Amino acid sequence: MWAIEAGYGWPEDIEVIESGGRLRDADPSLVSNKAKGRGWDQLGTLGAGNDFLEVQVVDEVYQPNAAAALGISGSGQVLAFVHTGSRGLGHQTCQDHLEVMEEVAEAV
């Protein structure tokens, strides 16, 4: 993964990143230049709007099996919770494809 090769992470990060950091069947050529442009200035940031990074400490585990599946070992463990939305890039990509679906639906 580029971010690790560029020194922005460690090889073991891949094990805990959703989908290993990439979607195997993703085809960037299907994303419009307008959508890419809307997300470009947010690369490497948490984005804008409803995005945040939160540091948490586990106080008590109520569901041990679920916690274990998420790698949570118990009280005192420190976790990082990152929430980033797709914002302009995701919205524009969705809009582009909704327009195609609407055109097809009208033609049927």
QUIZICOR-V960762 format. One record per pair of residues at least 6 apart in sequence whose C-alpha atoms are under 7 Angstrom apart, sorted by sequence separation. I is the first residue (numbers start at 1). J is the second residue. D is the distance in whole Angstrom. If there is no record, write none. Layout:
# QUIZICOR-V960762
i=I j=J d=D
i=I j=J d=D
This chain:
# QUIZICOR-V960762
i=3 j=9 d=6
i=4 j=10 d=6
i=14 j=20 d=5
i=46 j=52 d=7
i=67 j=73 d=7
i=4 j=11 d=7
i=14 j=21 d=6
i=61 j=74 d=6
i=60 j=74 d=7
i=61 j=75 d=7
i=60 j=75 d=5
i=58 j=74 d=7
i=59 j=75 d=5
i=58 j=75 d=5
i=59 j=76 d=6
i=58 j=76 d=5
i=57 j=76 d=6
i=58 j=77 d=5
i=57 j=77 d=6
i=58 j=78 d=6
i=57 j=78 d=5
i=56 j=78 d=6
i=57 j=79 d=6
i=56 j=79 d=5
i=55 j=79 d=6
i=56 j=80 d=6
i=55 j=80 d=5
i=54 j=80 d=6
i=55 j=81 d=6
i=54 j=81 d=5
i=53 j=81 d=6
i=54 j=82 d=6
i=53 j=82 d=5
i=52 j=82 d=6
i=53 j=83 d=6
i=52 j=83 d=5
i=51 j=83 d=5
i=52 j=84 d=7
i=51 j=84 d=5
i=51 j=85 d=6
i=50 j=85 d=7
i=47 j=84 d=7
i=46 j=84 d=6
i=39 j=88 d=6
i=38 j=88 d=5
i=39 j=89 d=5
i=38 j=89 d=5
i=35 j=88 d=7
i=36 j=89 d=6
i=35 j=89 d=5
i=35 j=92 d=5
i=35 j=93 d=6
i=32 j=93 d=7
i=31 j=93 d=6
